[in-house]
Amino acid sequence: MPALLVLHGITMSGPSMLRTLGPIADALRAEGLELIAPNAGVRLGAEALAGFVRWAERAYAARGQVAGDVFRAGGFWEAEERGEHYDWFAGATVDGLKTFAGLEAGLDAIVEAVAGREVVGVLGFSQGCAMAGLVAGLARAGHLPFGNTLRFAVLLSGFRPVFDRPVFAPSPWPIGELPALVVWGREDPIFPDEATIRGLAAELADPELHILDHLGHEVPRDPAWVARIAAFARAHAHAGA
């Protein structure tokens, strides 16, 4: 069965990302795709989690929104008794260099999760969108084992990750001619600058970029968009098979 790699946002987990996808997950499974959603390589402790939520609260408040509506159990998070919170990058500046200390552990988690599967697509949301773009580029550059099977990407509400370490040669950028559906909302409080999503889209040869007026930092759940994402996956999942 062809598989779709699904990458969660910061503070989320694989299970919470699948739940957040909601009807999109159902529609993608109906297209015959197995959804694989690993956890990132760095588990957030209570202090780091609280610090990120404080930052998000300020960002949401600046747009007249309430972060607590989504950064809670039943929102982006699972219930407290099973809730876990992860970070793909664990970004920090070390010796003057932007370092993603968690990236290699996250890539290891992805390779382990997809072992034996035919990965035809990658979907990411928020930080997971940035990770999905990077993963697509790394796979096509030969750093990941599914470069020969990857056929499409769905990139939701994210950014182009910029870092000095670790170093990859050849570089994953630009991604090149990979069909990609790229979506961002003008009401997004986490990434309020349209340039963030355009910077990621610019790494693709011919992205299908959509900027939605009434979408915030969220997965589009409008039935028309659910159908559109499923149709995009359907059109590309079996191409060249």
C-alpha positions, -999 to 999 in steps of 0.1 A, spaced: 0 0 0 14 35 -8 21 55 23 19 92 32 43 105 57 25 130 81 45 154 101 31 172 132 37 208 144 57 218 174 42 208 208 21 182 189 27 144 184 20 119 156 -13 108 171 -25 144 177 -16 153 141 -37 125 127 -66 136 149 -61 173 139 -63 163 102 -98 150 109 -117 146 76 -85 151 56 -71 119 71 -103 101 63 -103 113 27 -66 104 22 -72 69 36 -101 66 12 -77 72 -16 -58 41 -6 -30 58 14 -15 45 46 -9 75 69 24 72 89 28 99 116 59 95 137 68 117 167 96 141 163 130 133 179 129 158 208 103 155 235 94 188 251 97 191 289 72 212 310 94 243 310 100 243 272 64 236 266 52 264 289 77 289 272 64 281 238 27 285 249 35 319 264 50 330 231 20 316 212 -4 334 236 12 368 227 12 360 189 -25 350 190 -34 380 211 -18 403 186 -43 390 160 -73 391 184 -73 353 188 -69 330 218 -41 305 218 -58 285 245 -85 275 220 -59 253 202 -29 247 225 -49 224 248 -62 188 250 -87 184 223 -71 212 203 -36 205 189 -29 182 219 -40 148 231 -57 143 264 -34 150 294 -31 114 305 -16 104 271 -5 138 258 31 141 246 47 171 230 76 171 205 99 194 185 115 185 152 143 211 153 152 221 189 167 252 173 194 272 191 224 293 183 257 275 191 290 293 185 272 318 165 256 292 142 220 284 139 218 248 150 189 223 147 200 200 175 169 178 172 169 174 134 190 142 131 170 124 158 138 134 139 152 121 107 161 88 124 125 85 137 111 91 102 134 64 87 124 39 113 87 47 110 87 42 72 109 11 70 94 -13 45 68 12 33 65 28 -2 64 65 7 48 84 -21 40 116 -4 47 138 26 22 162 44 32 186 71 15 213 92 32 242 109 67 232 120 59 199 104 53 218 71 88 231 73 101 196 82 81 182 53 97 206 28 131 197 42 124 160 41 112 162 5 145 180 -4 166 156 15 149 126 0 153 139 -36 190 147 -28 195 111 -18 198 115 20 166 96 28 156 61 15 124 71 -3 138 96 -28 129 73 -57 92 68 -46 83 103 -34 58 118 -58 41 148 -40 40 170 -10 12 189 9 26 218 28 3 236 53 10 268 72 47 266 75 81 281 65 114 273 49 138 262 77 171 280 77 200 266 97 238 262 97 241 228 114 237 200 106 253 203 71 239 183 42 258 178 10 243 179 -15 219 205 -2 182 198 -1 174 232 -16 159 239 -40 136 209 -39 129 210 -76 101 196 -97 81 178 -70 43 184 -73 34 203 -41 1 218 -28 11 247 -6 -16 264 17 -14 294 40 -41 315 57 -41 353 60 -54 350 96 -24 329 107 -11 344 140 20 321 142 33 330 107 16 363 100 39 373 72 30 359 38 67 358 29 71 328 52 51 305 30 63 321 -2 98 314 9 91 277 12 71 277 -21 100 293 -39 121 262 -33 98 243 -56 99 245 -93 62 249 -98 42 249 -66 4 251 -64 3 279 -39 -30 289 -23 -35 318 1 -68 316 19 -84 348 33 -103 332 63 -78 305 74 -58 309 106 -31 286 119 -50 255 113 -56 226 89 -83 235 64 -114 215 71 -138 231 47 -153 202 26 -142 218 -6 -106 219 6 -107 184 20 -118 172 -14 -91 193 -31 -63 179 -10 -76 143 -15 -78 150 -53 -43 163 -54 -30 132 -36 -50 110 -59 -36 127 -90 0 121 -79 2 91 -56 2 66 -84 19 87 -111 48 68 -127 41 37 -106 
